[in-house]
């Protein structure tokens, strides 16, 4: 795992799969858990459509209103960072990474009550399962 960038709050973990395989695994895990997938943004695919090239990069936006709503009620500004997101991307060396916002960073950024931290702390578990 890459060390967390304290300033940005971003945590990254290497995946042993391609971007597409990693995203497929994440989608499968989320569906199996009954978590809503709001969107899949294919940044590299959109770039290609306008004649630009970039390494494979996809953003998966997902959440569970039962978990997220209490957090947004307690800390309304967190709605700018919810639903949760996992960025799956390939670096210049061809290595695939999964990146997400650190729950501790989100907690501090939005003054989320400690008892609701577990509601936004699922990304690392999902990334670990998909990266293996």
Secondary structure, 3 states (H helix, E strand, C coil): CEEEECCCCEEEEEECCCHHHHHHHHHHHHHHCCCEEEEEEEHHHHHHHCCCCCCCEEEEEEECHHHHHHHHHHCHHHHHCCCEEEEEEECCCCCEEEEEECHHHHHHHHCCCHHHHHHHCCHHHHHHHHHC
